[in-house]
Amino acid sequence: MFLPVHFLSAQTRTLRIVNYNIQCDTTGIATVGIITPTCGLIEPYDGPGGTYDTNCTGSVINGGVLEGIGEEIVNGDPAQPIDVLALEETTSNPTTVQPIVNALNSFYSVYNYLYPVPAGYAMSPYQAIQSGGNTGGNGPNALVYNTNTLQLIASVGIATPTGGVGGNPPGNGMYRQSVRYEFAPAGVKPGMNNEFYVYVSHYKASSGAIDDADRLGEAQIIRNDESTNVPANAGVLYVGDYNPDDNSIEAGYQTICSNAAPDGIQQGQGVDPLNIQWNATTSASTNINWSSSTTNTEILFMLSEESYELRYRDDLQVMTSNVYYNVGLGLHYIPGTYHSFGNNATLSWGSSVNTSGNTALNDLDLAKANATGLNAAVLLQDLTGASDHLPIVADYTIPLPRPAITRVSVAGNNLSLNVTNGIANAVYTVLAAPGLTSSWTPVATNVPTTGNFTLTLTNAITGSTPQQFYLLQTR
């Protein structure tokens, strides 16, 4: 028997993108010397906040902050595992990043019944460098991604860190190498309409004219690299720890948000979702103070440093205007999803996130939280052990090609579809056509191949057979 099949017109994959300063470059956090990821990050934390003298309970199967991020319903956007995890202050890929990859894969292998597509994480093979070598502190940048949803096309180190611009001899303003990552959805051919780029940075900390100049120097390098090496209309994210000591007037921050790169090329302008009040020369207001005691909830909502004493806004996801305003095809920001994980402005300035009355994580998916035990109270405690700063989380969509159906057959209550141009590890959900009275059970299934294949939906039909249905391909 043959039935009409319709694909829903909107075919997109939702991505959860996170940048996170984890302070895994500091001795004495969990063990003396070079250390592995801190307690609370990928396993439960049980110890005093703010001292980094952490104690672990349980194992990676019990999860920590990274797994908890995947259980949050973000402004109505459903919970899902992290797709891109940009890290600052690692020790090295083998010491810090690979254990994170292993832990995420172990966690989701146990709890894969909670998610349509079990996570399969990997790290960028590129090892970022820093001024003075990777054993000298500061902590290089790194990246983890979900191979079921994304393919990593390239990882490119931007400039060679040579220290501050005011040094002797003078450097280029970069202490920790910024890295440009190029992505496309997993299982599809990369192209102009589906690729996007992520710059991961950790700007120079501290205050004063020299540190300001260092941050400006790095921002100039990043914007000039984008104008030279990235297509003009590409979707770009500039993420990381900005350390804006001079708040929104900071020259480095304003350079990222400028309508032109320092080389004069007008592309790659960044938009800060929490500061989009444009003025005549840049795209960001210059009169916001993120580092002073305040009761203004709009400013408190922005703060990310630190988990044990919330005082500053250091961590950002700035995106090009086409991403923010959903212009054309490609990566698009989902409005209202940008936030600091663990902070929703119910905290007073200077208090710890692990404080009574913090309602920031009351939006967890209860089914997932009940299954894993990662409730709000647990995660707020984990944050005090795992974090130098709070993670910055936002959701985005990326377009997927729509596959074609060449044949539909029914055998009993099973459906078989011949699919052309399908996507590996997509989730296929069958929806009954509007107005039908017959009983229909939505079905999701995993397809491990790309291209042409036969998709069988087992036990898809209950009651009488509907005359038509819709097939929705997601993730």
TIPAKOL-386260 format. One record per residue (C-alpha): residue in three letters; z, y, x. Coordinates in steps of 0.001 Angstrom, whole numbers. Layout:
{"ALA"; {Z; Y; X}} ...
! end
This chain:
{"MET"; {0; 0; 0}} {"PHE"; {-900; 3449; 1324}} {"LEU"; {1069; 6590; 580}} {"PRO"; {369; 10263; 1311}} {"VAL"; {2346; 11643; 4234}} {"HIS"; {3082; 15284; 4962}} {"PHE"; {4642; 16805; 8055}} {"LEU"; {6849; 19809; 7479}} {"SER"; {5153; 22857; 8963}} {"ALA"; {8004; 23984; 11230}} {"GLN"; {8284; 21682; 14250}} {"THR"; {10905; 22882; 16697}} {"ARG"; {13608; 21453; 18901}} {"THR"; {16998; 23163; 19085}} {"LEU"; {18459; 23671; 22565}} {"ARG"; {22072; 24434; 23406}} {"ILE"; {22167; 26396; 26676}} {"VAL"; {25408; 27030; 28561}} {"ASN"; {26333; 28919; 31713}} {"TYR"; {29741; 28221; 33182}} {"ASN"; {31733; 29392; 36211}} {"ILE"; {33841; 26284; 36864}} {"GLN"; {35537; 27288; 40161}} {"CYS"; {35009; 23898; 41763}} {"ASP"; {34714; 25448; 45225}} {"THR"; {38409; 26177; 45727}} {"THR"; {40688; 23957; 47754}} {"GLY"; {43877; 22641; 46251}} {"ILE"; {42751; 22565; 42609}} {"ALA"; {42899; 18828; 42093}} {"THR"; {43083; 17520; 45651}} {"VAL"; {43400; 19151; 49042}} {"GLY"; {40082; 19996; 50679}} {"ILE"; {36631; 19659; 49112}} {"ILE"; {37234; 18730; 45511}} {"THR"; {35610; 17033; 42574}} {"PRO"; {35348; 18628; 39093}} {"THR"; {38642; 19993; 37841}} {"CYS"; {40698; 18421; 35088}} {"GLY"; {39727; 19586; 31624}} {"LEU"; {36052; 19919; 32494}} {"ILE"; {34958; 16313; 31900}} {"GLU"; {38307; 14673; 31131}} {"PRO"; {41544; 15838; 29468}} {"TYR"; {43824; 18282; 31261}} {"ASP"; {47604; 18239; 31109}} {"GLY"; {49267; 20879; 33214}} {"PRO"; {50206; 24538; 33575}} {"GLY"; {47409; 27015; 32957}} {"GLY"; {46556; 29665; 35501}} {"THR"; {47785; 27845; 38587}} {"TYR"; {44853; 25460; 39110}} {"ASP"; {47448; 22840; 40077}} {"THR"; {45996; 20525; 37479}} {"ASN"; {46948; 17149; 36133}} {"CYS"; {44516; 14779; 34419}} {"THR"; {45215; 12359; 31590}} {"GLY"; {42804; 9747; 30333}} {"SER"; {39263; 9432; 31671}} {"VAL"; {35791; 10894; 31248}} {"ILE"; {35406; 8735; 28137}} {"ASN"; {38031; 10961; 26504}} {"GLY"; {35941; 14025; 27314}} {"GLY"; {36694; 17611; 28162}} {"VAL"; {35249; 21090; 27676}} {"LEU"; {31625; 20083; 28316}} {"GLU"; {31735; 17385; 25670}} {"GLY"; {33638; 19674; 23324}} {"ILE"; {30863; 22267; 23471}} {"GLY"; {28634; 19594; 21948}} {"GLU"; {30960; 19300; 18939}} {"GLU"; {30910; 22962; 17926}} {"ILE"; {29067; 24161; 14836}} {"VAL"; {27810; 27513; 16139}} {"ASN"; {27508; 30049; 13321}} {"GLY"; {26191; 27339; 11036}} {"ASP"; {23970; 25753; 13702}} {"PRO"; {24810; 22010; 13801}} {"ALA"; {26790; 20475; 16637}} {"GLN"; {24739; 18913; 19429}} {"PRO"; {25176; 17994; 23097}} {"ILE"; {24417; 20541; 25811}} {"ASP"; {20747; 20707; 26829}} {"VAL"; {21003; 23085; 29820}} {"LEU"; {24204; 23545; 31823}} {"ALA"; {23939; 26299; 34449}} {"LEU"; {26873; 26096; 36859}} {"GLU"; {28448; 28605; 39215}} {"GLU"; {31038; 27893; 41939}} {"THR"; {30238; 24283; 42607}} {"THR"; {30990; 22700; 45969}} {"SER"; {27763; 20722; 46314}} {"ASN"; {25477; 18578; 44201}} {"PRO"; {27017; 15257; 45352}} {"THR"; {30627; 16454; 45180}} {"THR"; {30646; 18471; 41964}} {"VAL"; {27415; 18117; 40005}} {"GLN"; {26697; 14385; 40148}} {"PRO"; {30172; 13498; 38767}} {"ILE"; {29491; 15856; 35840}} {"VAL"; {26179; 14074; 35166}} {"ASN"; {27857; 10669; 35339}} {"ALA"; {30683; 11745; 33058}} {"LEU"; {28391; 13178; 30378}} {"ASN"; {26258; 10038; 30371}} {"SER"; {29343; 7822; 30171}} {"PHE"; {30807; 9836; 27303}} {"TYR"; {27634; 9753; 25221}} {"SER"; {27048; 6063; 25893}} {"VAL"; {30353; 5421; 24120}} {"TYR"; {29885; 7948; 21317}} {"ASN"; {26118; 7612; 20820}} {"TYR"; {26680; 6632; 17180}} {"LEU"; {27722; 10238; 16551}} {"TYR"; {24422; 11705; 17725}} {"PRO"; {20828; 10827; 16711}} {"VAL"; {19661; 10937; 20344}} {"PRO"; {22109; 9684; 22996}} {"ALA"; {22240; 12086; 25917}} {"GLY"; {20586; 11238; 29223}} {"TYR"; {21653; 13838; 31781}} {"ALA"; {20293; 14596; 35239}} {"MET"; {20763; 17392; 37754}} {"SER"; {18231; 19513; 39542}} {"PRO"; {17604; 17846; 42910}} {"TYR"; {17497; 21280; 44518}} {"GLN"; {20665; 22151; 46415}} {"ALA"; {21232; 25896; 46285}} {"ILE"; {22562; 27562; 49427}} {"GLN"; {24890; 30446; 50142}} {"SER"; {25666; 32883; 52917}} {"GLY"; {27648; 31132; 55637}} {"GLY"; {26734; 27614; 54484}} {"ASN"; {27980; 25553; 51562}} {"THR"; {31347; 24752; 53106}} {"GLY"; {32488; 28351; 53338}} {"GLY"; {33616; 29017; 49778}} {"ASN"; {31917; 31094; 47083}} {"GLY"; {30301; 27976; 45617}} {"PRO"; {26534; 27599; 45190}} {"ASN"; {24784; 27601; 41815}} {"ALA"; {23499; 24377; 40259}} {"LEU"; {22055; 22991; 37041}} {"VAL"; {22377; 19942; 34764}} {"TYR"; {19959; 19206; 31913}} {"ASN"; {19368; 16682; 29140}} {"THR"; {16283; 14574; 29946}} {"ASN"; {15953; 13461; 26324}} {"THR"; {15170; 17011; 25229}} {"LEU"; {13796; 18776; 28322}} {"GLN"; {11675; 18162; 31386}} {"LEU"; {12491; 20115; 34527}} {"ILE"; {9192; 21243; 36032}} {"ALA"; {10418; 23222; 39046}} {"SER"; {13563; 24461; 40811}} {"VAL"; {12972; 27332; 43230}} {"GLY"; {15543; 29093; 45380}} {"ILE"; {15123; 32871; 45257}} {"ALA"; {15428; 34563; 48674}} {"THR"; {17702; 33411; 51488}} {"PRO"; {21317; 34566; 51154}} {"THR"; {22155; 36779; 54119}} {"GLY"; {25220; 38564; 52827}} {"GLY"; {25697; 42121; 51653}} {"VAL"; {23209; 44951; 51905}} {"GLY"; {25758; 46968; 53852}} {"GLY"; {26389; 44344; 56517}} {"ASN"; {25520; 44475; 60185}} {"PRO"; {22754; 43502; 60369}} {"PRO"; {22088; 44415; 56720}} {"GLY"; {21516; 41597; 54249}} {"ASN"; {19596; 41364; 51007}} {"GLY"; {22566; 41691; 48654}} {"MET"; {22647; 37982; 47862}} {"TYR"; {25661; 35853; 48785}} {"ARG"; {24923; 32824; 46593}} {"GLN"; {21307; 31888; 46113}} {"SER"; {19853; 32529; 42686}} {"VAL"; {17639; 29685; 41478}} {"ARG"; {14663; 29861; 39114}} {"TYR"; {14318; 26780; 36910}} {"GLU"; {11178; 26049; 34875}} {"PHE"; {11430; 23886; 31734}} {"ALA"; {9310; 22430; 28938}} {"PRO"; {10288; 20099; 26064}} {"ALA"; {10546; 16441; 27034}} {"GLY"; {7641; 14222; 26097}} {"VAL"; {4962; 16910; 25745}} {"LYS"; {2380; 18470; 28010}} {"PRO"; {3774; 21715; 29489}} {"GLY"; {1842; 24839; 28568}} {"MET"; {2051; 28576; 28082}} {"ASN"; {3499; 28182; 24577}} {"ASN"; {6364; 25823; 25377}} {"GLU"; {7557; 26563; 28925}} {"PHE"; {10508; 28804; 29706}} {"TYR"; {12468; 29890; 32774}} {"VAL"; {16171; 30161; 33606}} {"TYR"; {17499; 32233; 36511}} {"VAL"; {21029; 31154; 37514}} {"SER"; {23046; 33668; 39529}} {"HIS"; {26539; 34461; 40725}} {"TYR"; {26615; 38085; 41817}} {"LYS"; {28978; 39514; 44438}} {"ALA"; {32503; 40066; 43118}} {"SER"; {35019; 42872; 43759}} {"SER"; {34740; 46637; 43377}} {"GLY"; {33474; 49546; 45394}} {"ALA"; {30164; 51064; 46456}} {"ILE"; {29220; 48235; 48842}} {"ASP"; {29830; 45515; 46237}} {"ASP"; {27901; 47557; 43659}} {"ALA"; {24996; 47746; 46103}} {"ASP"; {25142; 43994; 46711}} {"ARG"; {24868; 43227; 42994}} {"LEU"; {22051; 45722; 42608}} {"GLY"; {20213; 44152; 45536}} {"GLU"; {20365; 40700; 43970}} {"ALA"; {19269; 41976; 40554}} {"GLN"; {16272; 43682; 42173}} {"ILE"; {15298; 40467; 43920}} {"ILE"; {15477; 38527; 40646}} {"ARG"; {13446; 41023; 38607}} {"ASN"; {10769; 41334; 41304}} {"ASP"; {10552; 37531; 41553}} {"GLU"; {10083; 37301; 37782}} {"SER"; {7325; 39913; 37809}} {"THR"; {5514; 38131; 40655}} {"ASN"; {6005; 34421; 39933}} {"VAL"; {6423; 34096; 36155}} {"PRO"; {3714; 34621; 33485}} {"ALA"; {3934; 38021; 31802}} {"ASN"; {4769; 36717; 28314}} {"ALA"; {7045; 33837; 29327}} {"GLY"; {10476; 33344; 27834}} {"VAL"; {13120; 33988; 30474}} {"LEU"; {16920; 33737; 30565}} {"TYR"; {18966; 35549; 33231}} {"VAL"; {22296; 33716; 33157}} {"GLY"; {25415; 33562; 35253}} {"ASP"; {28460; 35450; 36506}} {"TYR"; {27364; 39107; 36744}} {"ASN"; {30720; 40496; 37989}} {"PRO"; {29965; 43964; 36506}} {"ASP"; {32857; 45914; 37997}} {"ASP"; {31442; 49172; 36639}} {"ASN"; {31020; 47675; 33162}} {"SER"; {27825; 48369; 31214}} {"ILE"; {26783; 51216; 33511}} {"GLU"; {26612; 48781; 36463}} {"ALA"; {23322; 49299; 38303}} {"GLY"; {22648; 45579; 38750}} {"TYR"; {23197; 44861; 35054}} {"GLN"; {20999; 47796; 34041}} {"THR"; {18278; 46555; 36414}} {"ILE"; {18154; 43199; 34618}} {"CYS"; {17893; 45081; 31312}} {"SER"; {15322; 47614; 32530}} {"ASN"; {11905; 47843; 30882}} {"ALA"; {10231; 47423; 34282}} {"ALA"; {10950; 45491; 37457}} {"PRO"; {11832; 47537; 40566}} {"ASP"; {8257; 46934; 41809}} {"GLY"; {7004; 48868; 38770}} {"ILE"; {5567; 45926; 36830}} {"GLN"; {6525; 46155; 33171}} {"GLN"; {7473; 42606; 32254}} {"GLY"; {10620; 40505; 32102}} {"GLN"; {12837; 43107; 30419}} {"GLY"; {16218; 41579; 29613}} {"VAL"; {18086; 42002; 26334}} {"ASP"; {21836; 41471; 26195}} {"PRO"; {22578; 40170; 22663}} {"LEU"; {25991; 41850; 22762}} {"ASN"; {24661; 45226; 23908}} {"ILE"; {21272; 45996; 22400}} {"GLN"; {21740; 49729; 21766}} {"TRP"; {18676; 50932; 23588}} {"ASN"; {18342; 54297; 25244}} {"ALA"; {15335; 56094; 26677}} {"THR"; {15246; 54490; 30111}} {"THR"; {16842; 51040; 29804}} {"SER"; {17561; 48462; 27144}} {"ALA"; {21348; 48473; 27321}} {"SER"; {24006; 51025; 26443}} {"THR"; {25874; 52384; 29469}} {"ASN"; {29124; 53421; 27772}} {"ILE"; {30916; 50118; 27103}} {"ASN"; {34115; 49347; 29020}} {"TRP"; {34629; 45595; 29262}} {"SER"; {37592; 45683; 31641}} {"SER"; {40286; 47783; 29985}} {"SER"; {43077; 46846; 27615}} {"THR"; {41767; 47208; 24072}} {"THR"; {42262; 46088; 20487}} {"ASN"; {38580; 46572; 19652}} {"THR"; {37487; 43142; 18385}} {"GLU"; {33828; 43842; 19160}} {"ILE"; {34732; 44179; 22832}} {"LEU"; {37367; 41418; 22856}} {"PHE"; {34708; 39039; 21498}} {"MET"; {32624; 39618; 24628}} {"LEU"; {35298; 38738; 27186}} {"SER"; {34970; 35597; 29306}} {"GLU"; {37315; 36002; 32286}} {"GLU"; {39676; 34273; 32719}} {"SER"; {40750; 31404; 30479}} {"TYR"; {44431; 31940; 31334}} {"GLU"; {44363; 35751; 31215}} {"LEU"; {41421; 37116; 29251}} {"ARG"; {40565; 40499; 30806}} {"TYR"; {36898; 41046; 31669}} {"ARG"; {33330; 40355; 30636}} {"ASP"; {31739; 38747; 33679}} {"ASP"; {29475; 36028; 32270}} {"LEU"; {26249; 36663; 30391}} {"GLN"; {23080; 35157; 28985}} {"VAL"; {20514; 37941; 29040}} {"MET"; {17105; 37029; 27607}} {"THR"; {13670; 38604; 27605}} {"SER"; {12830; 40584; 24491}} {"ASN"; {10300; 38034; 23213}} {"VAL"; {13073; 35411; 23198}} {"TYR"; {15574; 37689; 21454}} {"TYR"; {13175; 39108; 18877}} {"ASN"; {11312; 35801; 18278}} {"VAL"; {7955; 37253; 19282}} {"GLY"; {5021; 34852; 19538}} {"LEU"; {5479; 31205; 20444}} {"GLY"; {7912; 29744; 22946}} {"LEU"; {11678; 29928; 23389}} {"HIS"; {13441; 31786; 20546}} {"TYR"; {17095; 32765; 20254}} {"ILE"; {18947; 31643; 17114}} {"PRO"; {20712; 34817; 15909}} {"GLY"; {24495; 34738; 15866}} {"THR"; {24930; 31766; 18192}} {"TYR"; {25747; 33689; 21406}} {"HIS"; {29472; 33484; 22187}} {"SER"; {32204; 32728; 24716}} {"PHE"; {33439; 29212; 24020}} {"GLY"; {37154; 29494; 23223}} {"ASN"; {37196; 33216; 22399}} {"ASN"; {36379; 34767; 19013}} {"ALA"; {38442; 37971; 19380}} {"THR"; {41550; 36508; 17723}} {"LEU"; {43219; 36849; 21134}} {"SER"; {44910; 39957; 22419}} {"TRP"; {43703; 41444; 25699}} {"GLY"; {45324; 39722; 28690}} {"SER"; {46468; 36587; 26853}} {"SER"; {45500; 32968; 27534}} {"VAL"; {42977; 31167; 25350}} {"ASN"; {45587; 28417; 24988}} {"THR"; {47636; 30673; 22717}} {"SER"; {48927; 30150; 19214}} {"GLY"; {46715; 31940; 16734}} {"ASN"; {43443; 31482; 18624}} {"THR"; {41029; 30261; 15932}} {"ALA"; {37933; 30228; 18162}} {"LEU"; {37395; 26463; 17981}} {"ASN"; {38140; 25931; 14310}} {"ASP"; {34420; 25361; 13760}} {"LEU"; {34202; 21923; 15376}} {"ASP"; {32291; 19171; 13603}} {"LEU"; {35234; 17278; 12096}} {"ALA"; {33529; 13900; 12095}} {"LYS"; {32831; 14142; 15823}} {"ALA"; {36209; 15701; 16641}} {"ASN"; {38072; 12995; 14733}} {"ALA"; {36122; 10263; 16517}} {"THR"; {36543; 11609; 20053}} {"GLY"; {39936; 13281; 19745}} {"LEU"; {38580; 16572; 21076}} {"ASN"; {40214; 18869; 18550}} {"ALA"; {40697; 22619; 18963}} {"ALA"; {44179; 22358; 20472}} {"VAL"; {43037; 19821; 23071}} {"LEU"; {39996; 21877; 24060}} {"LEU"; {41917; 25141; 24360}} {"GLN"; {44302; 23403; 26741}} {"ASP"; {41366; 21842; 28616}} {"LEU"; {39879; 25309; 29095}} {"THR"; {42936; 26491; 31001}} {"GLY"; {42515; 23686; 33515}} {"ALA"; {38737; 23514; 33772}} {"SER"; {37699; 27118; 33842}} {"ASP"; {37630; 30074; 36131}} {"HIS"; {35818; 31803; 33263}} {"LEU"; {34911; 30732; 29742}} {"PRO"; {31543; 29046; 29120}} {"ILE"; {28842; 31202; 27521}} {"VAL"; {26976; 29276; 24814}} {"ALA"; {23867; 30108; 22787}} {"ASP"; {21332; 28099; 20808}} {"TYR"; {17556; 28461; 20979}} {"THR"; {14473; 26778; 19526}} {"ILE"; {11349; 25618; 21329}} {"PRO"; {8107; 24616; 19549}} {"LEU"; {6869; 21030; 19429}} {"PRO"; {3338; 19860; 18632}} {"ARG"; {2974; 18279; 15216}} {"PRO"; {1878; 14642; 15372}} {"ALA"; {-733; 13165; 13043}} {"ILE"; {-387; 10119; 10776}} {"THR"; {-3347; 7734; 10628}} {"ARG"; {-1936; 4987; 8404}} {"VAL"; {1082; 4242; 6232}} {"SER"; {2011; 782; 5006}} {"VAL"; {4924; -582; 3012}} {"ALA"; {6384; -4050; 3455}} {"GLY"; {9313; -4594; 1149}} {"ASN"; {11565; -1619; 1720}} {"ASN"; {10225; -844; 5203}} {"LEU"; {7621; 1782; 6113}} {"SER"; {5246; 1587; 9093}} {"LEU"; {3439; 4663; 10359}} {"ASN"; {772; 4943; 13024}} {"VAL"; {1607; 8170; 14825}} {"THR"; {-758; 10147; 17055}} {"ASN"; {537; 12746; 19509}} {"GLY"; {4166; 11737; 19024}} {"ILE"; {7006; 12903; 21226}} {"ALA"; {9363; 10712; 23228}} {"ASN"; {12921; 10528; 21895}} {"ALA"; {12165; 12674; 18879}} {"VAL"; {14165; 12091; 15730}} {"TYR"; {12029; 11300; 12679}} {"THR"; {13650; 12015; 9352}} {"VAL"; {12081; 10974; 6055}} {"LEU"; {12616; 13360; 3150}} {"ALA"; {11723; 12699; -470}} {"ALA"; {9176; 15059; -1994}} {"PRO"; {10603; 17715; -4330}} {"GLY"; {10893; 16714; -7970}} {"LEU"; {10936; 12958; -7415}} {"THR"; {13535; 11011; -9363}} {"SER"; {13313; 7803; -7353}} {"SER"; {16098; 6949; -4948}} {"TRP"; {15346; 7666; -1303}} {"THR"; {17491; 7259; 1780}} {"PRO"; {16714; 9622; 4702}} {"VAL"; {16210; 7707; 7908}} {"ALA"; {16307; 8821; 11541}} {"THR"; {15061; 6703; 14404}} {"ASN"; {14526; 7008; 18145}} {"VAL"; {11049; 6615; 19656}} {"PRO"; {11156; 6014; 23411}} {"THR"; {7453; 6586; 24089}} {"THR"; {5058; 9512; 24151}} {"GLY"; {1567; 9612; 22647}} {"ASN"; {391; 7071; 20074}} {"PHE"; {2720; 4467; 18621}} {"THR"; {3774; 2700; 15450}} {"LEU"; {6930; 4036; 13885}} {"THR"; {8772; 1640; 11570}} {"LEU"; {11483; 2962; 9261}} {"THR"; {13687; -4; 8374}} {"ASN"; {15338; -160; 4948}} {"ALA"; {13921; 3250; 4146}} {"ILE"; {13241; 2648; 474}} {"THR"; {15830; 1999; -2204}} {"GLY"; {14988; 1727; -5864}} {"SER"; {11425; 2556; -6915}} {"THR"; {8945; 3684; -4276}} {"PRO"; {8201; 7438; -4229}} {"GLN"; {4562; 8495; -4314}} {"GLN"; {4859; 10854; -1379}} {"PHE"; {7327; 11907; 1291}} {"TYR"; {7727; 14305; 4182}} {"LEU"; {8255; 13300; 7793}} {"LEU"; {10238; 15780; 9893}} {"GLN"; {10205; 15476; 13691}} {"THR"; {13126; 17141; 15475}} {"ARG"; {14843; 17249; 18880}} 
! end
